[in-house]
Amino acid sequence: MMKSFKVPLHAPVVTEEDMKAVADAMQTGWIAPGGPYVEYFEEELKRFSGMPSVVALSSGTAALHLALKAAGVGRGDYVIVPTHTYVATVSPIMYQGASPVFIESEPETLNMSPEYLTKALETLSRKGIRPKAVIPVHIYGFPAKIKEIVSIAKRYGLVVIEDAAEALGAEYEGQPVGTFGDFGVFSFNGNKIITTSGGGALLLKNPALEPKIRFWASHAKENKPWFYHTDTGYNYQMSNILAALGWSQMQRLQEILRKKKEIYTLYNIYMQNTTCKLHILPGKFQANYWLNIAWCEGKKSAREIIKILHEEKVEARHLWFPLHLMPVFSKYMYFGNSETQEFFYRGILLPSGLNIVKETLLFIKRIF
Ligand SMILES: Cc1ncc(COP(=O)(O)O)c(C=O)c1O
């Protein structure tokens, strides 16, 4: 898909330094999961986040899965999630045999509405249902109202797993997202703000859980001189070579964030006097500007604009379609009033990669 677009939505940028780090990892002979670059990368993520424990894994989905397992989520449990997110937020709930409870998102941050979350918890409590965990998401790199969400969750004794897969470098009131909950999750998939081609990290507020997470991530191998198992594990470790790429990209995260903000500022300037408006957050929500969003009110619908851009080989996308309306999840509980359908029909995710040029932004402005 990506290759057919002249301007992809978010293409990875790999520098000479990144290639040197990957070559170095290969020369050390660690062509396997784990290894020195995995440790360097984890140290870098710890320094960046201030969290006491970070485990690099094969994907953000794997990180969510192990967080749910560590939270004790299993068959018959309920886990609260926003309906406006990527399916990967929810799939690990299904892996654990638990049930998602979908919550509507609010228009300011496009993330889980604290009001609907409260309503849901009150209603569930009246029915005698006590969900185990909540997974707030910082969608498109926009921080959720995370302090309110954590405080509501704690009132009801829920474990908080922050899905910051898209939001590395975003902050709420000056604190990095992914560090408010009991667990935080980043993704380093190829289209994210930094990449390991595929990869993720699990941030733990309680470092005592780290050995268990590492155990599950490496096939639950017991510490014996022969293969011996007392539990079922997963093949979720990150490889040394991919960690080298992530470690190298982390060295220039601040530079990447600065450039992303410049792209956002340019979009904001170029979209003045058009029929579309850029999504802008109040100051206490510091986005990482992973993707920019245009809200279009003019004669052309979001769908038509996306079609025109695609004809010109410029990749733009619809916002997420509400998960609770998809056949795979339609039998699960939902709290809200269908607000995110409006996001889907009016919003456009704009190409926002580091290598976007002014001509593309001007071209998009002309279409608006
Ligand atoms: C909101 C969200 N959660 C979870 C994930 C899963 O991350 P990964 O692709 O690394 O498994 C993604 C990304 O793809 C995502 O966008």
The ligand as an SDF file (V2000), in Angstrom:
LIG
                    3D

 16 16  0  0  0  0  0  0  0  0999 V2000
   -3.5700    2.7190   19.1810 C   0  0  0  0  0  0  0  0  0  0  0  0
   -2.6820    1.5500   18.8910 C   0  0  0  0  0  0  0  0  0  0  0  0
   -2.5760    0.5710   19.8110 N   0  0  0  0  0  0  0  0  0  0  0  0
   -1.7830   -0.4890   19.6280 C   0  0  0  0  0  0  0  0  0  0  0  0
   -1.0350   -0.6280   18.4790 C   0  0  0  0  0  0  0  0  0  0  0  0
   -0.2270   -1.8650   18.3050 C   0  0  0  0  0  0  0  0  0  0  0  0
    1.1210   -1.6410   18.0660 O   0  0  0  0  0  0  0  0  0  0  0  0
    1.9430   -2.6770   17.1490 P   0  0  0  0  0  0  0  0  0  0  0  0
    1.5880   -2.3960   15.7410 O   0  0  0  0  0  0  0  0  0  0  0  0
    3.3690   -2.3210   17.4740 O   0  0  0  0  0  0  0  0  0  0  0  0
    1.5820   -4.0310   17.5990 O   0  0  0  0  0  0  0  0  0  0  0  0
   -1.1130    0.3680   17.4960 C   0  0  0  0  0  0  0  0  0  0  0  0
   -0.3240    0.3290   16.2680 C   0  0  0  0  0  0  0  0  0  0  0  0
   -0.1980   -0.1690   15.3570 O   0  0  0  0  0  0  0  0  0  0  0  0
   -1.9620    1.4710   17.6960 C   0  0  0  0  0  0  0  0  0  0  0  0
   -2.0820    2.4220   16.7600 O   0  0  0  0  0  0  0  0  0  0  0  0
  1  2  1  0
  2  3  1  0
  2 15  2  0
  3  4  2  0
  4  5  1  0
  5  6  1  0
  5 12  2  0
  6  7  1  0
  7  8  1  0
  8  9  2  0
  8 10  1  0
  8 11  1  0
 12 13  1  0
 12 15  1  0
 13 14  2  0
 15 16  1  0
M  END
$$$$
